[in-house]
């Protein structure tokens, strides 16, 4: 006899959170900054079911059997950049993104994954990167192979985007670490961190790549892992312990934290980039709300002579998303484009000549928007600026 029993709801694990929601709408509210909000999905989708309060209501209805998972829920659940603005501003401190993640897991089990995202994660299994590029080309940007797979206390986790799309970022990162005299290594067999699998609700696939990377780094005696990509770092710091059920065997650090330490110690100073340059800084959602790193990038900018930081109205914990999170471009390109344009215009309105950020996805997004708008506002990752003006002692 065929077993037709529906799969158990992963959503049950966070059921309590759905009942704690007061429907207060603080997850949308940014009224102290005027008529605006922080949820890109809600702005784009227009209906409440695209925002935090609406998604939690959907979750509760699913738990109570008033709704069932079907194709109509795919955009409501997956058209979300997981920027964590709703979680950050929740009056009840509900981790709304954990609710969304469980909903994605339930959708994945039922075969309800957006089509383009499914294609991307399926090819990720074979290529170990989200771009379907040959795995053996992952380090093709690196000319000096002397550090590759060498035992060392520190490792540089490159990530897929710097390895294949923004190779200049990988080169700049490597150059800065090399100049710092850190004893570090780079994996030749680095795999994608696993975040795309989690975004698609495929936890078992994520666990496989996570185990591979952790074991490979352990074999090299790594004690500290440094990242340029906030998404990779958060996957290691938050998701790997949760998925694998054990703590990381090494410390994780973002490159902006390392550079800020070098500056504070007096090991690193900066020359003038361009006299009188006004910059604005975009807080990547994952670096800021996801990892709590706001001060280090600003400390670096403050240490650069002849440079003035002009903040956008929405910054820090209130920063608006660039639109590139959680791989929404694959199936909801208009959400990504609309969000990116709104954030870029906010940056341009500061009067800055240079838009800085600290995330490969954000840099890619803003450079695409800049080209589309033919804007004079320059876009640069902070690590690339550091490389240009660094003076090591």
C-alpha positions as a Python dict, from the first residue, in 0.01 Angstrom:
ca = {
    (1, 'X'): (0, 0, 0),
    (2, 'X'): (140, 342, -99),
    (3, 'X'): (218, 580, 186),
    (4, 'X'): (47, 908, 100),
    (5, 'X'): (112, 1075, 434),
    (6, 'X'): (231, 1433, 394),
    (7, 'X'): (585, 1509, 510),
    (8, 'X'): (615, 1639, 865),
    (9, 'X'): (618, 2016, 884),
    (10, 'X'): (963, 2156, 966),
    (11, 'X'): (767, 2468, 1056),
    (12, 'X'): (662, 2296, 1379),
    (13, 'X'): (1009, 2364, 1519),
    (14, 'X'): (938, 2738, 1522),
    (15, 'X'): (564, 2724, 1590),
    (16, 'X'): (595, 2923, 1911),
    (17, 'X'): (739, 3219, 1721),
    (18, 'X'): (434, 3237, 1496),
    (19, 'X'): (208, 3273, 1801),
    (20, 'X'): (426, 3541, 1958),
    (21, 'X'): (369, 3781, 1667),
    (22, 'X'): (156, 4078, 1781),
    (23, 'X'): (87, 4198, 1424),
    (24, 'X'): (219, 4537, 1532),
    (25, 'X'): (389, 4605, 1196),
    (26, 'X'): (717, 4716, 1354),
    (27, 'X'): (876, 4482, 1099),
    (28, 'X'): (778, 4739, 833),
    (29, 'X'): (805, 5056, 1037),
    (30, 'X'): (1064, 5320, 970),
    (31, 'X'): (839, 5617, 1039),
    (32, 'X'): (1110, 5808, 1225),
    (33, 'X'): (1284, 5848, 889),
    (34, 'X'): (972, 5961, 704),
    (35, 'X'): (740, 5781, 469),
    (36, 'X'): (943, 5470, 401),
    (37, 'X'): (988, 5109, 507),
    (38, 'X'): (1266, 4854, 532),
    (39, 'X'): (1119, 4549, 355),
    (40, 'X'): (1215, 4521, -14),
    (41, 'X'): (976, 4230, -69),
    (42, 'X'): (679, 4420, 72),
    (43, 'X'): (767, 4727, -136),
    (44, 'X'): (788, 4511, -447),
    (45, 'X'): (503, 4268, -389),
    (46, 'X'): (256, 4527, -253),
    (47, 'X'): (55, 4265, -61),
    (48, 'X'): (109, 4202, 310),
    (49, 'X'): (187, 3836, 243),
    (50, 'X'): (521, 3949, 97),
    (51, 'X'): (630, 4110, 425),
    (52, 'X'): (727, 3989, 769),
    (53, 'X'): (391, 4013, 943),
    (54, 'X'): (216, 3853, 647),
    (55, 'X'): (462, 3565, 617),
    (56, 'X'): (429, 3485, 986),
    (57, 'X'): (50, 3485, 943),
    (58, 'X'): (92, 3241, 653),
    (59, 'X'): (310, 3022, 874),
    (60, 'X'): (47, 3014, 1145),
    (61, 'X'): (-224, 2925, 891),
    (62, 'X'): (-7, 2640, 761),
    (63, 'X'): (44, 2509, 1112),
    (64, 'X'): (-327, 2519, 1186),
    (65, 'X'): (-423, 2351, 859),
    (66, 'X'): (-602, 2653, 719),
    (67, 'X'): (-352, 2659, 429),
    (68, 'X'): (-147, 2398, 251),
    (69, 'X'): (184, 2446, 72),
    (70, 'X'): (126, 2498, -300),
    (71, 'X'): (269, 2692, -593),
    (72, 'X'): (89, 3012, -492),
    (73, 'X'): (317, 3036, -188),
    (74, 'X'): (643, 3010, -383),
    (75, 'X'): (686, 3386, -446),
    (76, 'X'): (556, 3473, -97),
    (77, 'X'): (826, 3262, 64),
    (78, 'X'): (1117, 3279, -180),
    (79, 'X'): (1085, 3639, -306),
    (80, 'X'): (1269, 3755, 3),
    (81, 'X'): (1627, 3879, 24),
    (82, 'X'): (1646, 3765, 387),
    (83, 'X'): (1783, 4108, 475),
    (84, 'X'): (1674, 4054, 837),
    (85, 'X'): (1524, 4403, 871),
    (86, 'X'): (1200, 4250, 1000),
    (87, 'X'): (1385, 4041, 1260),
    (88, 'X'): (1598, 4338, 1367),
    (89, 'X'): (1296, 4559, 1429),
    (90, 'X'): (1057, 4301, 1571),
    (91, 'X'): (894, 4427, 1893),
    (92, 'X'): (889, 4070, 2027),
    (93, 'X'): (1245, 3985, 1914),
    (94, 'X'): (1116, 3707, 1688),
    (95, 'X'): (1379, 3569, 1452),
    (96, 'X'): (1144, 3587, 1156),
    (97, 'X'): (1410, 3460, 916),
    (98, 'X'): (1420, 3129, 1103),
    (99, 'X'): (1049, 3098, 1035),
    (100, 'X'): (1107, 3166, 664),
    (101, 'X'): (1391, 2912, 656),
    (102, 'X'): (1166, 2638, 794),
    (103, 'X'): (901, 2728, 537),
    (104, 'X'): (1163, 2695, 262),
    (105, 'X'): (1258, 2352, 392),
    (106, 'X'): (895, 2243, 381),
    (107, 'X'): (861, 2380, 29),
    (108, 'X'): (1176, 2202, -90),
    (109, 'X'): (1055, 1864, 37),
    (110, 'X'): (737, 1917, -163),
    (111, 'X'): (926, 2013, -479),
    (112, 'X'): (811, 2374, -458),
    (113, 'X'): (1135, 2559, -536),
    (114, 'X'): (1147, 2850, -783),
    (115, 'X'): (1259, 2702, -1118),
    (116, 'X'): (1573, 2907, -1183),
    (117, 'X'): (1696, 2870, -826),
    (118, 'X'): (1645, 2494, -855),
    (119, 'X'): (1855, 2481, -1172),
    (120, 'X'): (2129, 2681, -1000),
    (121, 'X'): (2151, 2459, -691),
    (122, 'X'): (2129, 2141, -897),
    (123, 'X'): (2435, 2245, -1100),
    (124, 'X'): (2605, 2348, -777),
    (125, 'X'): (2623, 1982, -677),
    (126, 'X'): (2860, 1901, -965),
    (127, 'X'): (3055, 2228, -1001),
    (128, 'X'): (3077, 2328, -631),
    (129, 'X'): (2998, 2688, -730),
    (130, 'X'): (2678, 2874, -808),
    (131, 'X'): (2799, 2988, -1151),
    (132, 'X'): (2846, 2644, -1303),
    (133, 'X'): (3212, 2722, -1374),
    (134, 'X'): (3482, 2450, -1378),
    (135, 'X'): (3587, 2373, -1024),
    (136, 'X'): (3953, 2352, -1124),
    (137, 'X'): (3937, 2721, -1228),
    (138, 'X'): (3843, 2843, -879),
    (139, 'X'): (4194, 2976, -811),
    (140, 'X'): (4276, 3088, -1164),
    (141, 'X'): (4298, 3448, -1034),
    (142, 'X'): (4591, 3356, -807),
    (143, 'X'): (4935, 3383, -966),
    (144, 'X'): (5146, 3291, -662),
    (145, 'X'): (5051, 2938, -553),
    (146, 'X'): (5307, 2913, -273),
    (147, 'X'): (5044, 2941, 1),
    (148, 'X'): (4788, 2705, -152),
    (149, 'X'): (4711, 2407, 73),
    (150, 'X'): (5001, 2494, 304),
    (151, 'X'): (4937, 2433, 676),
    (152, 'X'): (4884, 2767, 850),
    (153, 'X'): (4697, 2913, 1149),
    (154, 'X'): (4494, 3148, 925),
    (155, 'X'): (4299, 3073, 606),
    (156, 'X'): (4140, 3299, 345),
    (157, 'X'): (3798, 3162, 244),
    (158, 'X'): (3757, 3309, -102),
    (159, 'X'): (3393, 3231, -184),
    (160, 'X'): (3231, 3176, -523),
    (161, 'X'): (3170, 3533, -638),
    (162, 'X'): (3528, 3658, -580),
    (163, 'X'): (3663, 3336, -732),
    (164, 'X'): (3465, 3349, -1056),
    (165, 'X'): (3297, 3688, -1105),
    (166, 'X'): (3476, 3956, -899),
    (167, 'X'): (3828, 3821, -919),
    (168, 'X'): (3979, 4163, -855),
    (169, 'X'): (3826, 4143, -506),
    (170, 'X'): (3999, 3812, -443),
    (171, 'X'): (4327, 3959, -566),
    (172, 'X'): (4290, 4271, -349),
    (173, 'X'): (4201, 4064, -42),
    (174, 'X'): (4498, 3834, -96),
    (175, 'X'): (4730, 4131, -147),
    (176, 'X'): (4620, 4296, 178),
    (177, 'X'): (4666, 3976, 377),
    (178, 'X'): (5003, 3917, 215),
    (179, 'X'): (5118, 4268, 306),
    (180, 'X'): (5007, 4219, 667),
    (181, 'X'): (5262, 3940, 716),
    (182, 'X'): (4995, 3697, 838),
    (183, 'X'): (5079, 3331, 796),
    (184, 'X'): (4779, 3221, 591),
    (185, 'X'): (4669, 2954, 348),
    (186, 'X'): (4414, 2911, 68),
    (187, 'X'): (4226, 2591, -12),
    (188, 'X'): (4261, 2451, -362),
    (189, 'X'): (3952, 2235, -308),
    (190, 'X'): (3730, 2499, -151),
    (191, 'X'): (3361, 2433, -218),
    (192, 'X'): (3070, 2675, -208),
    (193, 'X'): (2990, 2753, 157),
    (194, 'X'): (2645, 2593, 124),
    (195, 'X'): (2430, 2904, 163),
    (196, 'X'): (2256, 2858, -176),
    (197, 'X'): (2133, 2517, -63),
    (198, 'X'): (1992, 2669, 254),
    (199, 'X'): (1824, 2944, 50),
    (200, 'X'): (1655, 2668, -149),
    (201, 'X'): (1556, 2479, 166),
    (202, 'X'): (1792, 2188, 95),
    (203, 'X'): (1960, 2129, 431),
    (204, 'X'): (2101, 1782, 354),
    (205, 'X'): (2286, 1909, 48),
    (206, 'X'): (2420, 2199, 254),
    (207, 'X'): (2549, 1961, 521),
    (208, 'X'): (2763, 1774, 267),
    (209, 'X'): (2953, 2080, 145),
    (210, 'X'): (2983, 2219, 497),
    (211, 'X'): (3146, 1899, 620),
    (212, 'X'): (3386, 1900, 326),
    (213, 'X'): (3508, 2255, 390),
    (214, 'X'): (3541, 2217, 767),
    (215, 'X'): (3740, 1895, 734),
    (216, 'X'): (3969, 2040, 467),
    (217, 'X'): (4046, 2343, 683),
    (218, 'X'): (4104, 2129, 990),
    (219, 'X'): (4353, 1918, 797),
    (220, 'X'): (4561, 2235, 741),
    (221, 'X'): (4559, 2325, 1111),
    (222, 'X'): (4352, 2640, 1059),
    (223, 'X'): (4265, 2830, 1377),
    (224, 'X'): (4116, 3141, 1220),
    (225, 'X'): (3918, 3179, 897),
    (226, 'X'): (3895, 3524, 732),
    (227, 'X'): (3622, 3621, 487),
    (228, 'X'): (3545, 3894, 235),
    (229, 'X'): (3194, 3763, 171),
    (230, 'X'): (2957, 3820, 466),
    (231, 'X'): (2724, 3546, 337),
    (232, 'X'): (3001, 3287, 355),
    (233, 'X'): (3102, 3407, 701),
    (234, 'X'): (2751, 3390, 840),
    (235, 'X'): (2709, 3044, 693),
    (236, 'X'): (3015, 2930, 884),
    (237, 'X'): (2942, 3118, 1207),
    (238, 'X'): (2568, 3055, 1237),
    (239, 'X'): (2453, 2786, 996),
    (240, 'X'): (2727, 2523, 1007),
    (241, 'X'): (2704, 2467, 1384),
    (242, 'X'): (2325, 2446, 1353),
    (243, 'X'): (2325, 2208, 1054),
    (244, 'X'): (2616, 1986, 1162),
    (245, 'X'): (2525, 1994, 1530),
    (246, 'X'): (2870, 2085, 1660),
    (247, 'X'): (3070, 2405, 1715),
    (248, 'X'): (3321, 2530, 1461),
    (249, 'X'): (3677, 2415, 1534),
    (250, 'X'): (3817, 2758, 1443),
    (251, 'X'): (3744, 3130, 1483),
    (252, 'X'): (3585, 3331, 1202),
    (253, 'X'): (3664, 3695, 1122),
    (254, 'X'): (3560, 3941, 854),
    (255, 'X'): (3837, 4124, 670),
    (256, 'X'): (3708, 4464, 787),
    (257, 'X'): (3750, 4348, 1148),
    (258, 'X'): (4107, 4238, 1076),
    (259, 'X'): (4194, 4566, 901),
    (260, 'X'): (4041, 4772, 1181),
    (261, 'X'): (4262, 4582, 1426),
    (262, 'X'): (4571, 4654, 1215),
    (263, 'X'): (4481, 5025, 1217),
    (264, 'X'): (4423, 5032, 1593),
    (265, 'X'): (4755, 4856, 1653),
    (266, 'X'): (4935, 5116, 1440),
    (267, 'X'): (5052, 4857, 1187),
    (268, 'X'): (4848, 5012, 906),
    (269, 'X'): (4803, 5373, 798),
    (270, 'X'): (4661, 5523, 481),
    (271, 'X'): (4766, 5774, 221),
    (272, 'X'): (4515, 6018, 72),
    (273, 'X'): (4289, 5864, -192),
    (274, 'X'): (4170, 6191, -342),
    (275, 'X'): (4168, 6513, -136),
    (276, 'X'): (3823, 6611, -16),
    (277, 'X'): (3654, 6287, -119),
    (278, 'X'): (3303, 6243, 18),
    (279, 'X'): (3202, 5879, 59),
    (280, 'X'): (2888, 5704, 170),
    (281, 'X'): (2886, 5353, 309),
    (282, 'X'): (2625, 5085, 243),
    (283, 'X'): (2589, 4833, 526),
    (284, 'X'): (2551, 4489, 367),
    (285, 'X'): (2251, 4321, 528),
    (286, 'X'): (2441, 4007, 622),
    (287, 'X'): (2747, 4191, 752),
    (288, 'X'): (2536, 4432, 956),
    (289, 'X'): (2211, 4278, 1075),
    (290, 'X'): (2335, 3924, 1015),
    (291, 'X'): (2675, 3950, 1185),
    (292, 'X'): (2653, 4273, 1385),
    (293, 'X'): (2955, 4433, 1212),
    (294, 'X'): (2890, 4806, 1175),
    (295, 'X'): (3182, 4980, 1344),
    (296, 'X'): (3486, 4819, 1178),
    (297, 'X'): (3421, 4952, 825),
    (298, 'X'): (3353, 5302, 962),
    (299, 'X'): (3669, 5292, 1174),
    (300, 'X'): (3868, 5217, 859),
    (301, 'X'): (3705, 5503, 667),
    (302, 'X'): (3761, 5740, 960),
    (303, 'X'): (4133, 5654, 958),
    (304, 'X'): (4169, 5759, 594),
    (305, 'X'): (4295, 6118, 565),
    (306, 'X'): (4115, 6362, 338),
    (307, 'X'): (3796, 6156, 335),
    (308, 'X'): (3453, 6243, 480),
    (309, 'X'): (3176, 5993, 544),
    (310, 'X'): (2823, 6110, 463),
    (311, 'X'): (2572, 5857, 592),
    (312, 'X'): (2254, 5770, 407),
    (313, 'X'): (1928, 5829, 599),
    (314, 'X'): (1885, 5451, 627),
    (315, 'X'): (2212, 5316, 762),
    (316, 'X'): (2345, 5083, 1031),
    (317, 'X'): (2070, 4858, 1163),
    (318, 'X'): (1821, 5063, 957),
    (319, 'X'): (2008, 5018, 627),
    (320, 'X'): (1802, 4933, 319),
    (321, 'X'): (1891, 4618, 126),
    (322, 'X'): (2073, 4638, -209),
    (323, 'X'): (1837, 4371, -347),
    (324, 'X'): (2091, 4097, -416),
    (325, 'X'): (2032, 3877, -111),
    (326, 'X'): (1919, 3515, -104),
    (327, 'X'): (1961, 3472, -482),
    (328, 'X'): (1625, 3635, -561),
    (329, 'X'): (1757, 3760, -897),
    (330, 'X'): (1729, 3410, -1043),
    (331, 'X'): (1349, 3414, -1037),
    (332, 'X'): (1250, 3765, -927),
    (333, 'X'): (1483, 3997, -1117),
    (334, 'X'): (1242, 4290, -1093),
    (335, 'X'): (1260, 4272, -713),
    (336, 'X'): (1638, 4288, -727),
    (337, 'X'): (1641, 4571, -982),
    (338, 'X'): (1378, 4783, -807),
    (339, 'X'): (1549, 4749, -471),
    (340, 'X'): (1895, 4820, -610),
    (341, 'X'): (1784, 5136, -789),
    (342, 'X'): (1609, 5269, -478),
    (343, 'X'): (1917, 5213, -264),
    (344, 'X'): (2154, 5355, -526),
    (345, 'X'): (1953, 5677, -555),
    (346, 'X'): (1960, 5709, -176),
    (347, 'X'): (2339, 5683, -191),
    (348, 'X'): (2365, 5935, -474),
    (349, 'X'): (2144, 6183, -286),
    (350, 'X'): (2412, 6214, -15),
    (351, 'X'): (2632, 6402, -262),
    (352, 'X'): (2909, 6146, -226),
    (353, 'X'): (3155, 6076, -504),
    (354, 'X'): (3220, 5721, -387),
    (355, 'X'): (2983, 5448, -267),
    (356, 'X'): (3165, 5196, -50),
    (357, 'X'): (3046, 4862, 79),
    (358, 'X'): (3194, 4536, 209),
    (359, 'X'): (3025, 4255, 20),
    (360, 'X'): (3085, 4101, -326),
    (361, 'X'): (2712, 4071, -395),
    (362, 'X'): (2648, 4434, -301),
    (363, 'X'): (2939, 4556, -516),
    (364, 'X'): (2813, 4357, -814),
    (365, 'X'): (2460, 4486, -766),
    (366, 'X'): (2561, 4851, -735),
    (367, 'X'): (2798, 4837, -1030),
    (368, 'X'): (2518, 4694, -1243),
    (369, 'X'): (2279, 4967, -1129),
    (370, 'X'): (2540, 5237, -1185),
    (371, 'X'): (2592, 5118, -1542),
    (372, 'X'): (2218, 5107, -1608),
    (373, 'X'): (2168, 5458, -1471),
    (374, 'X'): (2491, 5595, -1624),
    (375, 'X'): (2565, 5756, -1287),
    (376, 'X'): (2888, 5938, -1201),
    (377, 'X'): (2880, 5788, -850),
    (378, 'X'): (3170, 5544, -825),
    (379, 'X'): (3127, 5205, -657),
    (380, 'X'): (3403, 5022, -473),
    (381, 'X'): (3449, 4750, -215),
    (382, 'X'): (3625, 4880, 96),
    (383, 'X'): (3898, 4615, 66),
    (384, 'X'): (3989, 4747, -281),
    (385, 'X'): (4021, 5101, -146),
    (386, 'X'): (4236, 4974, 142),
    (387, 'X'): (4470, 4805, -103),
    (388, 'X'): (4511, 5129, -299),
    (389, 'X'): (4597, 5355, -4),
    (390, 'X'): (4755, 5115, 248),
    (391, 'X'): (5086, 5208, 412),
    (392, 'X'): (5216, 4921, 620),
    (393, 'X'): (5462, 4962, 905),
}
